[in-house]
Amino acid sequence: MKPRKSFLLRISPDLYEALEAWAQQELRSVNGQIEYVLQDAVRRRGRTAGPESVEAEPPPSERSRARR
């Protein structure tokens, strides 16, 4: 398994606050939320994130709907 890639991301404080609030609602870290959003965008565009691409886990609200 490849090690995860680290990089610096500069975003506005307002965008960070919005991501932080969204992440809290979905019980994720900000980093996890950013990764989820990016994976979802790549999947929706029909692209792959590489050979080890793992489909993003849906947020808790969608997971509970899928079980019904």
Secondary structure, DSSP 8 states (H G I E B T S, - for coil): ------------HHHHHHHHHHHHHTT--HHHHHHHHHHHHHHHTT--S-TT-------HHHHHHHH-
